[in-house]
Amino acid sequence: MNANSPEAGPGPARTGAAAATGRIILLTTSHRVAPGLLSWPAWRALHGADQVLCADGAHPQLPYLREAGIAVEEAAPTAEELVGACAGGRTVVVVATGEGEPALTDGLARLAGTGRIAMPELELLPASYDLPGARLLDLVQVMDRIRLECPWSSRQTHEGLAKYGIEEAYELVEAIEEGDRDELREELGDVLLQVVFHARIAEEGRPEDGEEAFSIDDVAGGIVAKLIHRHPHVFGDATATTPEEVKEHWLRTKAVEKQRTSITEGIPLGQPGLALAAKLASRVRTAGLDIPLPPVEGVGYELLALAVRAESEGVDPEAALRAAARAYRDAIRQAEG
């Protein structure tokens, strides 16, 4: 029987020398999961143990364990003491601290290595597991402390950080275009930091400027609601079998949400020129409008015409120009020797 299955008790029946040496269960928990939310095998092991120990009297799990009727002793036994506590076939559960009790496990390994001591059975029992995305909680906690204690970070504003958001976005695009996976992972983290940093600043609000406070949870909640609403073919009764149909759903629901009076609303004018021109052309084409380009001569209007042509052919003019620029850079380096 698997010791982690719901049917498992504190452990299989033992006889002879194995029963006499007893059993040690090292119970680990994740600080990213709410205290008290433990697995069923963990609860069974705790209730069936002869003794439950924890070195940290402030461990967040202890109030919940005691509320469940489990007597927990605050103690940090040595490896020898723990082995002695298991004599006679007793089961001792050690509720691990955040560090995972390395001194204790190292001590047990040394005792076992001597070959002179009959060792208890040792089981590592995870009582709670991280869910996908759980490390984001660590990022929020770290950002909160940095905001409070760092002389530089504590003084930053949305306006002061704006330039870094642009820089990090460009570096992310560069990592994607270079195909560097390690760099991509790092740059995604830098972009994520900008989101968390701005959300942490927003928690403080500026009532004197009429700004209401909001948190990272509000940010995440907003995008979750938006994604669900704009994907009726996933979360609702609508159907979509092609990318074109998905885009149609997205644009239709977005139009209802925004109630815009012009197709140009929502297009950031601060983006690079080629990207701006392509976005305008995309809006015109999607809306089914026939709007001729301004009949003006000049390099800017020639670039505008090229961007519109690229967009109509499914080419990102900004990415295409960057690719050409990189090729030009390589040629320069080659000529330089």
C-alpha positions as a printed Julia matrix, in Angstrom:
337×3 Matrix{Float64}:
   0.0    0.0     0.0
   1.29   3.45   -0.88
   1.96   5.45    2.28
   0.62   8.58    0.57
  -2.73   7.07   -0.4
  -5.89   8.01    1.54
  -6.2    4.39    2.72
  -2.78   4.43    4.31
  -2.52   4.74    8.07
   0.55   5.86    9.94
   2.41   2.98    8.3
   2.35  -0.73    7.53
   2.45  -3.25   10.33
   5.97  -4.09   11.46
   7.29  -7.09   13.27
  10.47  -8.11   15.04
  13.45  -5.76   14.93
  11.73  -3.33   12.55
   8.82  -2.91   14.99
  11.2   -2.38   17.92
  13.09   0.43   16.19
   9.94   2.41   15.5
   9.35   5.04   12.87
  10.19   8.7    12.19
   7.93  10.73    9.91
   9.3   14.07    8.75
   6.23  16.14    7.85
   6.87  18.99    5.41
   4.47  21.77    4.5
   4.45  24.63    2.01
   4.25  28.17    3.33
   2.51  29.04    0.07
  -0.57  27.05    1.07
  -2.9   28.26    3.82
  -2.06  26.64    7.21
  -4.31  23.74    8.14
  -4.83  22.58    4.57
  -3.01  19.28    4.85
  -3.3   16.06    2.9
  -5.36  13.18    4.24
  -2.27  10.92    4.71
  -0.71  13.73    6.76
  -3.73  14.01    9.05
  -3.78  10.23    9.52
  -0.1   10.16   10.37
  -0.52  12.98   12.88
  -3.5   11.37   14.6
  -1.83   7.96   14.68
   1.55   9.11   15.99
   2.74   8.4    19.5
   4.46  11.77   19.66
   4.43  14.94   17.52
   7.35  17.36   17.76
   8.09  20.77   16.27
  11.16  22.91   16.89
   9.38  26.16   16.02
   6.8   27.22   18.56
   5.54  29.86   16.13
   5.07  27.42   13.24
   1.88  28.51   11.39
   0.53  24.96   11.38
   0.55  24.48   15.16
  -2.71  26.29   16.04
  -4.57  24.19   13.48
  -3.01  20.95   14.63
  -3.91  21.66   18.24
  -7.42  22.67   17.23
  -7.7   19.23   15.61
  -6.83  17.6    18.93
  -3.18  16.82   18.17
  -0.74  17.38   21.04
   2.39  19.02   19.65
   5.49  19.34   21.8
   7.88  22.2    21.11
  11.22  20.42   20.96
  14.31  20.19   18.77
  15.74  16.74   19.52
  19.11  15.59   18.3
  19.28  12.62   15.98
  20.24  10.36   18.91
  17.35  11.63   21.03
  14.88  11.12   18.2
  16.05   7.57   17.62
  15.67   6.91   21.33
  12.13   8.32   21.3
  11.17   5.7    18.72
  12.32   2.78   20.89
   9.76   0.06   21.38
   8.15   0.61   18.02
   6.86   4.13   18.66
   6.05   6.51   15.79
   7.28  10.09   16.1
   6.17  12.81   13.69
   8.45  15.81   13.29
   6.72  18.86   11.85
   9.52  20.37    9.8
  10.31  24.06    9.9
  10.77  26.09    6.74
  14.39  25.0     6.41
  13.39  21.32    6.34
  15.43  20.23    9.42
  18.8   19.73    7.64
  20.73  19.33   10.92
  18.4   16.58   12.05
  18.4   14.68    8.77
  22.19  14.98    8.5
  22.51  13.61   12.01
  20.26  10.67   11.22
  22.3    9.95    8.08
  25.5    9.93   10.12
  24.0    7.55   12.68
  22.8    5.22    9.96
  26.24   5.33    8.35
  27.95   3.98   11.44
  26.12   0.67   11.11
  26.18   0.31   14.91
  22.66   1.53   15.62
  19.35  -0.06   14.66
  17.68   2.83   12.89
  13.94   3.56   12.86
  12.12   3.64    9.55
  12.33   7.15    8.13
   9.61   8.62    5.92
   9.4   12.03    4.29
   5.71  12.92    4.07
   4.76  16.11    2.19
   1.63  17.4     3.89
   0.95  20.18    1.38
   2.21  20.96   -2.1
   2.76  24.14   -4.05
   0.11  24.84   -6.65
   1.12  26.12  -10.09
   1.96  29.8    -9.77
   2.66  29.53   -6.04
   6.08  31.19   -6.4
   4.28  34.35   -7.43
   3.32  34.68   -3.77
   7.02  34.78   -2.92
   7.51  37.59   -5.44
   4.69  39.6    -3.89
   6.17  39.15   -0.4
   9.68  40.07   -1.52
   8.4   43.14   -3.36
   6.45  44.24   -0.29
   9.57  44.07    1.89
  11.7   45.87   -0.69
   9.12  48.64   -0.98
   9.17  49.11    2.8
  12.9   48.79    3.48
  14.87  49.76    0.35
  15.83  53.48    0.22
  15.56  53.53   -3.59
  12.47  51.37   -4.13
  10.5   53.05   -1.36
  10.68  56.37   -3.23
   9.68  55.18   -6.69
   6.49  56.28   -8.44
   4.56  55.03  -11.45
   5.94  57.92  -13.46
   9.52  57.27  -12.44
   9.31  53.58  -13.32
   7.62  54.06  -16.7
  10.89  54.11  -18.66
  11.95  50.79  -17.14
   8.75  49.14  -18.33
   9.57  50.18  -21.89
  13.18  49.01  -21.6
  12.22  45.63  -20.16
   9.61  45.08  -22.88
  12.22  45.76  -25.56
  14.69  43.4   -23.9
  12.0   40.71  -23.8
  11.35  41.14  -27.52
  15.07  40.92  -28.21
  15.36  37.68  -26.24
  12.48  36.21  -28.24
  14.01  37.25  -31.55
  17.44  35.91  -30.56
  15.92  32.57  -29.54
  17.79  32.58  -26.23
  15.69  30.53  -23.79
  17.7   31.42  -20.69
  17.53  35.1   -21.57
  13.82  34.77  -22.3
  13.15  33.37  -18.84
  15.13  36.17  -17.21
  13.48  38.92  -19.24
  10.01  37.55  -18.5
  10.92  37.86  -14.83
  12.02  41.47  -15.33
   8.72  42.31  -17.03
   6.81  40.55  -14.25
   8.74  42.6   -11.7
   7.47  45.79  -13.33
   3.88  44.59  -12.95
   4.33  43.64   -9.3
   6.26  46.84   -8.52
   3.57  49.09   -9.99
   0.83  47.12   -8.22
   2.67  47.48   -4.89
   2.94  51.24   -5.39
  -0.76  51.36   -6.27
  -1.64  49.75   -2.92
  -0.67  53.0    -1.24
  -2.83  55.17   -3.48
  -2.72  58.94   -3.57
  -6.03  60.17   -2.15
  -4.92  63.78   -2.51
  -4.78  63.21   -6.26
  -8.05  61.29   -6.35
  -6.27  57.97   -6.84
  -7.88  54.91   -5.29
  -5.62  52.15   -4.05
  -5.58  48.72   -5.7
  -3.45  45.62   -5.27
  -1.89  42.87   -7.36
  -4.97  40.78   -6.58
  -7.14  43.45   -8.21
  -4.85  43.42  -11.24
  -4.99  39.62  -11.51
  -8.73  39.55  -10.88
  -9.3   42.09  -13.63
  -7.35  40.21  -16.28
  -8.96  36.89  -15.28
 -12.42  38.39  -15.71
 -11.41  39.91  -19.05
  -9.98  36.64  -20.37
 -13.07  34.68  -19.4
 -15.39  37.26  -20.93
 -13.41  37.44  -24.18
 -13.21  33.66  -24.58
 -16.87  32.62  -24.74
 -15.8   29.67  -26.9
 -13.8   28.35  -23.92
 -15.84  29.43  -20.89
 -19.28  29.86  -22.49
 -21.58  28.42  -25.11
 -19.98  30.03  -28.17
 -17.97  28.0   -30.64
 -14.74  28.8   -32.46
 -12.73  26.34  -34.5
 -10.23  28.65  -36.23
  -7.91  31.45  -35.07
  -9.94  33.86  -37.22
 -13.13  33.01  -35.35
 -11.35  33.44  -32.02
 -10.14  36.9   -33.08
 -13.66  37.76  -34.18
 -15.02  36.84  -30.74
 -12.29  38.88  -29.09
 -12.88  42.01  -31.17
 -16.64  41.81  -30.81
 -16.61  41.52  -27.02
 -13.9   44.17  -26.77
 -15.98  46.58  -28.83
 -18.95  46.07  -26.51
 -16.76  46.61  -23.42
 -15.0   49.73  -24.62
 -17.89  51.46  -26.43
 -15.38  53.45  -28.47
 -16.39  56.17  -30.9
 -13.3   55.76  -33.09
 -11.25  52.77  -34.19
  -8.14  54.74  -33.23
  -9.05  54.81  -29.53
  -6.79  52.7   -27.37
  -3.82  52.81  -29.76
  -0.8   54.12  -27.8
   0.83  56.91  -29.79
   4.09  56.48  -27.86
   4.97  53.17  -29.51
   7.59  52.95  -32.29
   6.5   54.59  -35.53
   6.36  51.48  -37.73
   4.39  49.57  -35.08
   2.0   52.53  -34.74
   1.44  52.71  -38.49
   0.83  48.96  -38.69
  -1.64  49.09  -35.81
  -3.62  51.88  -37.45
  -3.66  49.92  -40.71
  -4.84  46.81  -38.88
  -7.73  48.68  -37.27
  -8.77  50.1   -40.63
  -8.63  46.72  -42.33
 -10.48  44.93  -39.51
 -13.22  47.58  -39.55
 -13.66  47.11  -43.3
 -12.94  50.74  -44.04
 -11.32  52.09  -47.2
  -9.25  55.05  -46.12
  -6.51  56.17  -48.54
  -3.11  57.21  -47.27
  -2.36  60.94  -47.1
  -1.17  62.09  -50.56
   1.97  63.72  -49.17
   5.54  63.11  -50.25
   8.4   62.55  -47.85
  10.32  59.77  -46.13
   7.8   59.52  -43.29
   4.9   58.91  -45.69
   6.97  56.42  -47.66
   7.6   54.52  -44.44
   3.9   54.74  -43.63
   3.04  53.19  -46.98
   5.59  50.4   -46.41
   4.17  49.69  -42.96
   0.62  49.52  -44.3
   1.74  47.19  -47.1
   3.58  44.95  -44.62
   0.55  44.73  -42.36
  -1.7   43.79  -45.28
   0.73  40.97  -46.12
   0.8   39.68  -42.54
   4.29  41.0   -41.8
   5.19  42.87  -38.62
   7.11  45.86  -40.04
   8.8   46.62  -36.73
  10.12  43.04  -36.4
  11.1   43.0   -40.06
  13.12  46.21  -39.7
  14.82  44.91  -36.54
  15.78  41.71  -38.37
  17.23  43.74  -41.21
  19.05  45.98  -38.73
  20.59  42.95  -37.02
  21.8   41.69  -40.4
  23.3   45.12  -41.04
  24.97  45.03  -37.61
  26.52  41.66  -38.42
  27.79  43.01  -41.72
  29.36  45.98  -39.91
  31.12  43.7   -37.45
  32.39  41.51  -40.26
  33.75  44.52  -42.11
  35.45  45.71  -38.94
  37.27  42.37  -38.77
